[in-house]
Amino acid sequence: MDKVAETVEKVKKEWDQTYAQTQQQIRAIEEYYQFGSLRQEKNSLPRLNGLAHDGLTLLSSLLFKLDLLAPQLPSEEEIQSAQATLESWKQESQRLKLSLRNANLQAKANIRKAAQEERELLLGGGTESTLRRRNLQTKAGMTSAAESITESLRRTRQLMVQEVERSAGTLMSFGNFF
């Protein structure tokens, strides 16, 4: 096999791998926050976008390589095949760019929807809302609550001591009376 033909085959293999990876990244963007409330995602949206854009850039460079290599192929048949592949890749690249744009729009819609659901749960009342509010309290809020509870317990203890003293005084009065 000719050296140029070998290089073209390597470029095609690299295209296939990069294309598949870029499609996965775009799918991950599209599904971002799709299944539930705002939770910790494995990858952030900007990171996923960066990976997808890196894939698109690599695909563009592979397109350019194939464009340069195609006229250097030994036979006319191989040249035409490479040019047909090149046109196909250009269309696939455009479809991927459009898919990325649509995936980003979908991800933003998913984030808005998840945030709205979270707001409704927090403001909606009921036990689930109460639990969520408690889980979202900050450390300072929990400290304040603990201090409030401690103060309440101190007041309760003081009232109990006063009541015991009053009861003891009453018993003493009854004891002196009899």
RAHUSUL-V6822 format. One record per backbone hydrogen bond with DSSP energy under -0.5 kcal/mol. NH is the residue of the N-H (numbers start at 0). CO is the residue of the C=O. Records with the same first field share a line. If there is no record, write none. Layout:
NH = CO, CO
This chain:
5 = 1
6 = 2
7 = 3
8 = 4
9 = 5
10 = 6
11 = 7
12 = 8
13 = 9
14 = 10
15 = 11
16 = 12
17 = 13
18 = 14
19 = 15
20 = 16
21 = 17
22 = 18
23 = 19
24 = 20
25 = 21
26 = 22
27 = 23
28 = 24
29 = 25
30 = 26
31 = 28
33 = 30
35 = 33
38 = 36
40 = 38
47 = 43
48 = 44
49 = 45
50 = 46
51 = 47
52 = 48
53 = 49
54 = 50
55 = 51
56 = 52
57 = 53
58 = 54
59 = 55
60 = 56
61 = 57
62 = 58
63 = 59
64 = 60
65 = 61
66 = 62
67 = 63
68 = 64
69 = 65
70 = 66
71 = 68
72 = 69
78 = 74
79 = 75
80 = 76
81 = 77
82 = 78
83 = 79
84 = 80
85 = 81
86 = 82
87 = 83
88 = 84
89 = 85
90 = 86
91 = 87
92 = 88
93 = 89
94 = 90
95 = 91
96 = 92
97 = 93
98 = 94
99 = 95
100 = 96
101 = 97
102 = 98
103 = 99
104 = 100
105 = 101
106 = 102
107 = 103
108 = 104
109 = 105
110 = 106
111 = 107
112 = 108
113 = 109
114 = 110
115 = 111
116 = 112
117 = 113
118 = 114
119 = 115
120 = 116
121 = 117
122 = 118
123 = 119
128 = 124
129 = 125
130 = 126
131 = 127
132 = 128
133 = 129
134 = 130
135 = 131
136 = 132, 133
141 = 137
142 = 138
143 = 139
144 = 140
145 = 141
146 = 142
147 = 143
148 = 144
149 = 145
150 = 146
151 = 147
152 = 148
153 = 149
154 = 150
155 = 151
156 = 152
157 = 153
158 = 154
159 = 155
160 = 156
161 = 157
162 = 158
163 = 159
164 = 160
165 = 161
166 = 162
167 = 163
168 = 164
169 = 165
170 = 166
171 = 167
172 = 168
173 = 169
174 = 170
175 = 171
176 = 172
177 = 173
